[in-house]
Amino acid sequence: MEQPMSERYTIISADSHAGGNMAAYEEYLPAEWRDAYDEWRGGYTNPYRDLQDDGRTRNWDNERRVSEQYADGVVAEITFPNTVPPFYPTGALLARSPKNSGEFGRRKAGLQCHNRWLSDWCSKYPDQRRGLPQIFLEDLDDAVKTLTWAANEGFKSFLMPHVAPDVDLPGLWSPEWDRLWAAVQDLDLVVTQHGGNGTPDYGKDPASGVIFLMEVPFFAHRNLAHLTMSGVFERFPNLKYVMTEQGVAWAVEELRRMDAYHAQMKHGRVGELGFSADIVLPLKPSEYFDRNVWIGASFPSPGEAEAMKQLGTHKIMWGSDYPHHEGTYPYSTESLRRAFHTWDEAEMKQVLSENAADVYAFDLDALAPLAAEHGPTIDEVKVPLDGIPKGATSPAFFKI
């Protein structure tokens, strides 16, 4: 007698990437920028391998993108940028701040173009896509205006830039940003950050690339302490903050460290540093984390799966990082088997869909028919992986 098939998981990827191609962006660019765009486009050489070969169409080809993700078990996504917007030197996730007002004006036009493209792109699959429009921190008035536009367009979140240590902007701990946080809270938008552009300029020394790789996590991770210890989450208790593709395990020790400092600060001192009572937060940093912070865990390893349980599975959202080379596509189910085969069904549902649905306002009932057709079965994920798939390139298969 044939055994009945087990229930299937709904998978929402908390980390996917997309963008328009050059021709598509031109359609969204105001007429006054067309000549400048043609000039820029004529002289631009794309430095990214994944935007040069056949794989680049995954960023904008709806039929290809949807069919590949369905085949991989993913039925919905939070979408970060990937292609190069008009007038940008690189993709927006890695681009440094504009150097002058002229460059700012050109990039602003390019970013607005991407945001308009993104709105239309998400509208084609409104139940399945949560795009992240982008802002500049160099102009706070414009940032608030863009966020208001984003909320009116139906976006649920936005991509928050990092502040590199060598740019002329206050750190995110500064109360100068309170107007931004207030607008975000009032508009009921989620603050989402992705690892990438918070590093200093390393120059062109031979070792600069590897130093970037070593330090980019630090310059992303530090924002948790900046927002927590400076009282941003105390002043704006309804703020939702997501940290994506920045790992997981590091946060366990970071919260322990912040809690320890907080306990000492309550007694007035940490070593030789004195602290007045008004700087001491009423809650422990770990309590703010539990209330205000979530982690988008991209291509997690078995070790990071263990760290997820220490942080709390209600705080984690799994991500495939499609269509990146380090992403789990087309072996996402195999990556889940490697990292999560010992997990129970309730925990898996939290990490694969329920948390993302809660944070980014997905309707799980609307996704259920797609999941029933395309999601991996619960029994399938429980089977330990007995070998790395041939052709797999994701760290999910190589990290402990």
C-alpha positions in Angstrom: 0.0 0.0 0.0 1.4 3.4 -1.0 2.3 5.7 1.9 0.5 9.1 1.9 2.8 12.0 1.1 3.7 14.2 4.1 2.8 17.8 4.4 5.0 20.3 2.6 6.7 23.3 4.1 6.0 26.8 2.9 9.3 28.5 2.2 9.8 32.2 2.1 13.4 33.2 1.3 14.5 36.1 3.5 17.4 36.8 1.1 16.9 37.0 -2.6 18.3 39.5 -5.1 16.8 41.1 -8.3 17.1 44.1 -10.5 16.3 45.5 -13.9 18.6 45.4 -16.9 19.8 48.5 -18.7 16.9 48.7 -21.1 14.3 48.2 -18.4 15.8 50.9 -16.2 15.8 53.4 -19.1 12.0 53.1 -19.2 11.8 54.3 -15.6 14.3 57.2 -15.9 12.9 60.7 -16.3 13.4 62.3 -19.7 15.9 64.9 -18.4 18.3 62.1 -17.5 18.2 60.1 -20.8 21.2 61.8 -22.5 23.4 61.5 -19.4 22.3 57.8 -19.0 23.2 57.0 -22.6 26.6 58.5 -22.0 27.1 56.6 -18.8 25.8 53.4 -20.3 28.2 53.7 -23.3 31.2 53.8 -21.0 30.2 51.4 -18.3 31.8 47.9 -18.0 30.0 45.6 -15.6 32.6 44.0 -13.2 30.3 41.2 -11.9 30.5 37.7 -13.4 26.9 36.9 -12.5 25.7 39.9 -14.5 27.7 39.0 -17.6 26.7 35.4 -18.3 23.4 33.8 -19.0 22.6 33.7 -15.3 22.0 37.5 -15.3 18.5 37.1 -16.6 17.5 35.5 -13.3 17.4 39.1 -11.9 14.5 40.2 -14.1 13.1 37.3 -16.2 9.9 36.6 -14.3 9.2 33.2 -16.0 12.7 31.9 -15.4 12.9 33.3 -11.9 9.6 31.9 -10.7 10.1 28.5 -12.3 13.6 28.1 -10.9 12.5 29.0 -7.4 9.5 26.8 -7.5 11.7 23.9 -8.6 13.9 24.8 -5.5 10.9 24.7 -3.2 10.7 28.5 -2.6 7.4 30.2 -3.2 8.0 33.7 -1.9 10.9 36.1 -1.2 12.2 39.3 0.3 14.1 40.9 -2.5 17.3 42.9 -2.2 18.9 44.7 -5.2 21.5 43.1 -7.4 22.0 44.7 -10.7 23.7 48.1 -11.2 21.3 51.1 -11.1 21.9 54.0 -13.5 25.0 56.1 -12.7 26.3 53.7 -10.1 29.9 52.4 -10.1 28.8 49.0 -8.6 25.7 47.3 -7.3 24.0 49.3 -4.6 24.8 46.8 -1.9 28.5 47.5 -2.2 28.6 51.1 -3.4 30.2 53.7 -1.2 28.6 57.0 -0.4 28.5 59.7 -3.2 31.6 61.9 -3.1 29.9 65.2 -4.0 26.6 66.8 -4.7 26.8 66.1 -8.5 27.4 62.4 -7.9 24.6 62.4 -5.3 22.1 63.9 -7.8 23.0 61.3 -10.5 22.8 58.4 -8.1 19.6 59.6 -6.6 18.0 59.6 -10.1 19.3 56.1 -10.6 18.0 54.8 -7.3 14.6 56.4 -7.8 14.6 54.6 -11.2 15.3 51.3 -9.5 12.6 51.9 -6.8 10.0 52.6 -9.5 11.0 49.4 -11.4 10.9 47.4 -8.2 7.3 48.6 -7.4 6.1 47.3 -10.8 8.1 44.1 -10.5 6.7 43.2 -7.2 3.1 44.1 -8.3 3.3 41.2 -10.8 3.4 38.7 -7.8 2.0 40.7 -4.9 1.5 37.7 -2.6 5.0 36.4 -3.2 7.4 39.4 -3.4 8.4 41.9 -0.8 10.9 44.3 -2.4 13.2 46.7 -0.6 13.3 50.2 -2.0 16.4 52.2 -1.2 17.2 55.5 0.4 20.1 57.8 0.8 21.2 58.9 4.3 23.0 62.0 2.9 19.7 63.8 2.6 17.3 63.1 5.5 14.4 65.1 4.0 14.7 63.1 0.8 14.9 59.8 2.8 11.7 60.5 4.7 10.0 61.5 1.4 11.1 58.3 -0.2 9.9 56.2 2.7 6.5 57.9 2.6 6.3 57.1 -1.2 7.4 53.5 -0.4 4.6 53.0 2.1 2.0 54.5 -0.2 3.2 52.1 -2.9 2.5 49.2 -0.6 6.1 48.3 0.3 6.5 46.8 3.8 10.2 47.4 4.3 13.2 49.2 2.9 16.9 48.7 2.6 18.7 50.8 5.2 22.3 51.7 4.2 25.2 51.2 6.5 27.3 54.1 7.7 31.0 53.5 6.9 33.5 54.8 9.4 35.2 57.1 6.9 32.2 59.0 5.6 30.9 62.4 6.8 27.7 61.1 8.5 26.9 60.5 12.1 26.8 56.9 13.3 23.5 55.2 13.6 23.7 55.6 17.4 23.3 59.4 17.0 20.0 61.0 17.9 20.3 62.9 14.6 18.6 59.9 13.1 15.6 60.0 15.4 13.6 61.8 12.8 14.2 58.9 10.4 13.3 56.3 13.1 10.1 58.2 13.9 9.1 58.2 10.3 9.8 54.5 9.9 7.8 53.7 13.0 4.9 55.9 12.0 4.8 54.4 8.5 5.0 50.9 9.9 8.0 50.0 7.8 10.6 47.4 8.6 14.2 48.4 8.7 16.2 45.9 6.8 20.0 45.8 6.4 22.2 43.5 4.3 25.9 43.0 4.8 28.1 44.9 2.3 28.6 48.6 2.1 29.6 49.7 5.6 33.3 49.2 5.2 36.0 51.9 4.9 37.8 52.4 1.6 40.6 49.8 1.6 42.3 51.2 -1.6 43.8 49.0 -4.2 46.5 47.2 -2.4 46.9 43.5 -3.3 45.5 42.4 0.1 42.5 44.9 0.1 40.1 42.3 -1.2 40.8 39.7 1.5 40.8 42.4 4.2 37.3 43.5 3.0 36.2 39.9 3.3 37.5 39.6 6.8 36.1 42.9 8.0 32.8 43.3 6.2 31.0 41.2 8.9 32.2 43.5 11.7 31.0 46.6 10.0 27.6 45.1 9.5 27.3 43.5 13.0 28.2 46.7 14.8 24.9 48.2 14.0 23.2 45.9 16.5 25.2 47.5 19.3 24.7 51.0 17.8 21.0 50.8 17.8 20.6 48.9 21.0 23.1 50.5 23.4 22.3 54.0 22.2 18.6 53.6 23.1 17.1 53.6 19.6 14.9 50.6 20.4 14.0 52.2 23.8 12.9 55.4 22.2 11.1 53.7 19.3 9.7 50.5 20.8 7.7 49.5 17.7 10.7 49.6 15.4 11.4 46.3 13.6 15.0 45.7 12.5 16.3 42.8 10.3 19.9 41.9 9.8 20.3 39.7 6.7 23.3 37.8 5.2 25.4 38.6 8.2 25.6 35.1 9.8 24.0 34.0 13.0 26.4 32.6 15.6 28.1 35.9 16.2 24.9 37.4 17.7 25.0 34.9 20.6 28.3 36.3 22.0 27.4 39.9 21.1 24.3 39.7 23.2 26.1 38.2 26.1 28.7 40.9 25.9 26.1 43.7 25.7 24.1 42.2 28.6 27.3 42.0 30.7 28.2 45.7 30.0 24.6 46.7 30.8 24.8 44.9 34.2 28.0 46.7 35.0 26.6 50.1 33.8 23.7 49.7 36.2 26.3 49.9 39.0 27.7 53.1 37.5 31.0 51.9 36.0 32.6 49.6 33.4 36.2 49.6 34.5 37.4 53.2 34.4 34.4 54.4 32.4 31.6 56.0 34.5 28.0 56.0 33.4 25.2 58.2 34.6 21.8 56.6 35.3 20.2 58.3 32.4 22.3 56.4 29.9 21.5 53.0 31.4 18.7 51.2 29.5 15.7 50.0 31.5 15.8 46.6 29.6 18.7 44.3 29.0 20.1 44.4 25.4 19.0 40.8 24.9 15.4 41.9 25.7 15.5 44.6 23.0 16.8 42.0 20.6 13.9 39.7 21.4 11.4 42.5 20.9 12.8 44.5 18.0 15.4 42.4 16.0 15.3 39.5 13.5 18.0 37.8 11.6 17.8 36.8 7.9 19.9 33.7 7.9 21.3 33.1 4.5 22.6 29.6 3.5 23.0 28.5 7.2 25.3 25.7 8.2 24.7 23.1 10.9 26.7 25.2 13.3 24.5 28.2 12.6 21.4 26.1 13.0 22.5 25.4 16.6 23.1 29.1 17.2 19.6 29.8 16.0 18.2 27.8 18.8 20.3 29.7 21.3 18.9 33.0 20.0 15.4 31.7 19.6 13.9 30.2 16.5 11.2 32.9 16.6 13.9 35.4 15.6 15.3 33.7 12.5 14.3 33.7 8.8 16.0 31.4 6.4 17.2 32.7 3.1 18.5 31.1 -0.1 20.5 34.1 -1.5 19.1 33.3 -5.0 20.6 33.9 -7.6 24.0 34.4 -6.1 26.9 31.9 -6.6 27.0 31.3 -2.8 23.3 30.8 -2.6 21.7 27.4 -2.1 19.8 27.2 -5.4 19.3 24.6 -6.9 20.0 22.6 -3.8 18.0 24.4 -1.1 16.2 21.2 0.0 19.6 19.5 0.3 20.9 22.4 2.4 18.0 22.1 4.7 18.6 18.4 5.2 22.2 19.1 6.1 21.5 21.8 8.6 18.0 21.0 10.0 17.3 17.3 9.8 17.1 17.0 13.6 14.7 19.9 14.0 11.0 19.5 14.7 8.2 20.6 12.4 7.2 23.6 14.5 10.7 25.1 14.6 11.1 24.6 10.9 7.9 26.3 10.1 9.0 29.3 12.1 12.3 29.7 10.4 11.1 28.8 6.8 7.9 30.9 6.7 6.1 32.0 9.9 8.6 34.6 11.1 9.0 36.1 7.6 5.2 36.2 7.2 4.9 38.0 10.5 7.7 40.6 9.9 7.1 41.3 6.2 3.3 40.8 6.1 2.9 37.7 3.9 -0.4 35.9 3.8 0.4 32.3 4.5 -3.1 31.2 3.4 -2.5 32.8 0.0 0.9 30.9 -0.3 -0.5 27.6 0.9 -1.6 26.3 -2.6 1.8 27.1 -4.0 3.6 25.4 -1.1 1.4 22.3 -1.5 2.6 22.0 -5.1 6.3 23.1 -4.8 7.5 23.0 -1.2 9.7 20.2 0.2 7.9 17.6 2.3 8.4 17.5 6.0 9.7 13.9 5.8 12.1 14.9 3.1 13.8 17.5 5.2 14.2 15.1 8.1 16.5 12.8 6.0 20.2 13.6 6.8 22.2 14.6 3.8 24.7 11.8 2.9 26.8 13.7 0.4 27.3 17.2 -1.0 25.5 17.6 -4.3 27.8 17.7 -7.3 28.1 21.3 -8.5 27.0 22.8 -5.1 28.9 26.1 -4.4 27.1 27.4 -1.3 28.9 27.7 2.1 25.8 25.9 3.4 27.5 22.7 2.2 31.0 23.4 3.4 30.8 25.3 6.7 30.5 23.3 9.9 
